[in-house]
Amino acid sequence: MFNDKESMKRDIILAGVGGQGILSIATVIGDAALNEGLYLKQAEVHGMSQRGGDVQSNLRLSSDPIYSDLIPKGGADIIISLEPMEALRYLPYLKPEGWIVTSSKPFVNIPNYPELEDVLSHIQALEHHVLVDVETLAKEAGAPAQAANMVLLGAAIPMLGIDHDKIIAGVRRIFARKGEAIVNSNVAAIEAGYNRSAKGL
Amino acid sequence: MKKLLLGDEAIAQGAIDAGLSGVYAYPGTPSTEITEYIQHSQLSTLNSQLSPIFCQWATNEKTAMEAALGMSYMGKRALVCMKHVGMNVCADAFMNAAITGVNGGLVVLAADDPSMHSSQNEQDSRFYAKFAMIPCLEPSNQQEAYDMMHYAFDLSEALKTPILMRVTTRMAHSRAVVELIDTPREQNTASAPENVQHFILLPAFARKNYAELVEAQADFVQTSEESLYNTYTKGTNPKKAILTTGIAYNYLMELKDESQQLKVDEASVLKVTQYPLPKALIDQMVADGAEEILVMEEGQPVVEELIRGMVPSSVAVKGRLTGDLPRMGELSPDCVREALGLDKLPTREPDELVAPRPPALCQGCGHRDMYTALNEVAAEHADARIFGDIGCYTLGALAPFNAIHACVEMGASITMAKGAADAGQHPAIAVIGDSTFTHSGMTGLLDCVNCKSNVVVLISDNLTTGMTGGQDSAGTGRLEAICEGLGVEPEHLHVVIPLPKHMEEIKQILREEIAYNGTSVIIARRECIQTLKRHLKAKK
């Protein structure tokens, strides 16, 4: 369903809690997209909200020029979230046929965090969802916990409209400075997420 | 060359490529990344042939604006950057720089924050340009931000006036690919102004300068009318017209494809990114038969008010004042869609499970221990009043601390505590960060000392400008000397380390200084844990 390569457009909301590292996911997707010759706009949150609050980034990719920095309500193709409740926060932005790809592990830094079971069941009730235990998968792949966001990115590859190999190439470019070992563990993390997601679909 | 840049970074790169000699700024969201980008660019060009660019942080926006005017005085190009409320701080220098005019190009960059993502108000800096009677630029996207910086310096040097460039959060903090010019322009060589009377604002000279500024207004309008950055496109149904400013244009263009259903694409469109308003283009729009003009602008209804006086009363002007667009907050694709009369996209309801997740002080932050001690001592009094200030520690207003009773603008903690003490309040306690203290707190402390005001000033010193990401703080290492120099009595000046193990000591000092009838300063000093982490990492 996502193979319309000639004319491609993906509106992605990246979500999480300040400090979780949603922007490194954006960096890899952005690098791969630019290498594909796609247009890109990426609105970020800086400043006060970064201090442990909810954060999001609007990442827009298209084969045609993009005007708005923001995605309209009902316009997002994918919500990629490092935190399950944060994934639900942006539900009004998701297209009816859109996908939620989210970590299943809650980040509880507020006293009134809802019951996790309820959060997960609300996600599972959506037709198009991928719930991933990113930290466990990272560990199983032999990658450090910091690579959990790459597991999540891997799980989102089938919906991205950018080929798996191009994303891997992006990761290799982005992490090249940090040495072969770091590159390989991040690639392993992406593959783990990708396999989990591709199998489930 | 193409580069993926934040709007702020595009502005910075644009200034560098336009032959900038100095950037002057105090950190403030959403403007901070401009100066940071120039600072980083200097590190990477240390050994190159390029002339260095001055880029050290200023103590506040007023010192920044004045230093930039000094650089311009010497014939070099200067950029001043600040968040919108910084314009209030530098307003004296800014307004009078319009009277002096410039020698080297001078661009003032104000980053507005509609919707108050990280601010206490959503004032619109375009008012300042109108107030000072100088041209204003409002780029609609990152590429224009880059291109227009070069244009801004050219314009400033051609018209001999400072130029205000106004951007908003959404463009400042959004990335896009920007095409850069191949060869950066050389910096100007230093040359003092030929006519120094322009820079001596004695009333007799100032009147002459002001008359020139008034006379130049027609030129400014004509420059706007001829600017490539203001474009008018007559629609197939020119009865309907849309005027966009800055990034509002993007929301219109985004909807153009699907807007055929309501024939929005037939409307005439006037895209404004340069002020004063291009009168001839507005006249043309009216001459083409506009009966209704929808004004789409980010921020306050500046243009909507202005054009009411420029078009016949038979033309209906619509926008934020008429309720066609929201009166407050930044524009969104959604509210623009509604204003254009397009059908809503099918959307889901918000999930009722989702709880708000407000920002909070970091775990392990020294401000936390400071507030813990302060709250316990304050609770020993029936009505302690704690006046807060601008920074991470403003979050002490929220649970679990609920500690502060006021927070208005940079430096107001000390002077409001003073005023409250003057009114009989006791204890009157000010909580202010180290960077905010040097920005605007020192003069207030001098007032307290001179009046022997009964206030306790708690400087929560984390050795950095924390909220904006850890920039250098102007008084680091010298706060005691500054306080003593201002006249704080040494026996009422204390330094404590905000850690749980020092809690009793901190509380005891607080109690004693609250009991002292005069001005006391307690400096609670511990490095910001975010910058600490960074420093430890850099050492490895």
Contacts between the chains, C-beta under 8 A, distances in Angstrom:
chain1	res1	chain2	res2	distance
A	17	B	357	6.7
A	18	B	359	6.8
A	30	B	4	6.4
A	30	B	175	7.3
A	34	B	4	6.4
A	34	B	177	6.8
A	39	B	177	7.2
A	40	B	4	7.1
A	40	B	175	7.2
A	40	B	176	6.7
A	40	B	177	6.5
A	41	B	174	6.0
A	41	B	175	6.8
A	41	B	176	5.1
A	42	B	174	6.3
A	42	B	175	4.2
A	42	B	176	7.7
A	43	B	170	6.3
A	43	B	173	6.5
A	43	B	174	4.1
A	43	B	175	7.9
A	44	B	6	7.5
A	44	B	173	5.1
A	44	B	174	6.9
A	44	B	175	7.2
A	45	B	117	7.4
A	45	B	173	7.1
A	46	B	29	6.0
A	46	B	30	6.4
A	46	B	32	7.6
A	46	B	33	7.4
A	46	B	118	7.6
A	46	B	173	5.3
A	46	B	469	7.7
A	47	B	29	3.4
A	47	B	30	6.7
A	47	B	117	6.5
A	47	B	118	3.5
A	47	B	467	7.1
A	47	B	468	7.0
A	48	B	29	7.0
A	48	B	117	7.2
A	48	B	118	4.3
A	48	B	359	5.4
A	48	B	467	6.6
A	49	B	117	6.9
A	49	B	118	7.3
A	49	B	359	5.3
A	50	B	359	7.1
A	51	B	359	4.0
A	51	B	360	6.1
A	51	B	361	6.9
A	51	B	362	6.5
A	51	B	392	6.7
A	51	B	395	6.9
A	52	B	357	7.7
A	52	B	359	5.8
A	52	B	360	4.5
A	52	B	362	6.9
A	53	B	357	5.5
A	53	B	358	5.6
A	53	B	359	3.6
A	53	B	360	7.2
A	54	B	356	7.9
A	54	B	357	4.4
A	58	B	174	7.9
A	66	B	176	7.7
A	67	B	141	7.8
A	67	B	249	7.7
A	67	B	250	4.0
A	67	B	251	7.4
A	67	B	253	4.1
A	67	B	254	4.5
A	68	B	250	4.8
A	68	B	251	5.5
A	68	B	253	7.9
A	68	B	254	4.1
A	68	B	333	5.2
A	69	B	170	5.2
A	69	B	171	6.7
A	69	B	174	4.0
A	69	B	247	7.2
A	69	B	250	6.9
A	70	B	170	6.8
A	70	B	332	5.9
A	70	B	333	5.6
A	71	B	333	7.3
A	72	B	254	8.0
A	72	B	332	7.3
A	72	B	333	3.7
A	72	B	334	5.4
A	72	B	337	6.7
A	72	B	345	6.1
A	73	B	334	5.1
A	73	B	344	7.9
A	73	B	345	6.4
A	73	B	347	4.7
A	74	B	344	7.4
A	74	B	345	3.4
A	74	B	346	5.5
A	74	B	347	3.8
A	74	B	348	7.8
A	75	B	333	7.3
A	75	B	345	6.2
A	85	B	353	7.0
A	85	B	354	5.9
A	85	B	355	7.1
A	85	B	357	8.0
A	86	B	357	7.6
A	88	B	351	4.2
A	88	B	353	6.3
A	88	B	354	5.2
A	89	B	350	7.9
A	89	B	351	7.6
A	89	B	354	4.8
A	91	B	348	4.9
A	91	B	349	7.7
A	91	B	350	6.4
A	91	B	351	5.2
A	92	B	347	5.0
A	92	B	348	5.7
A	92	B	349	7.0
A	92	B	350	5.5
A	93	B	347	7.6
A	94	B	348	6.3
A	95	B	345	8.0
A	96	B	346	5.5
A	96	B	348	7.7
A	109	B	357	7.2
A	109	B	360	6.8
A	110	B	355	6.0
A	110	B	356	7.6
A	110	B	357	5.5
A	110	B	358	7.9
A	112	B	355	4.9
A	113	B	355	6.3
A	114	B	353	4.5
A	114	B	354	7.7
A	114	B	355	6.3
A	118	B	353	5.7
A	119	B	353	5.9
A	122	B	351	5.8
A	122	B	353	6.0
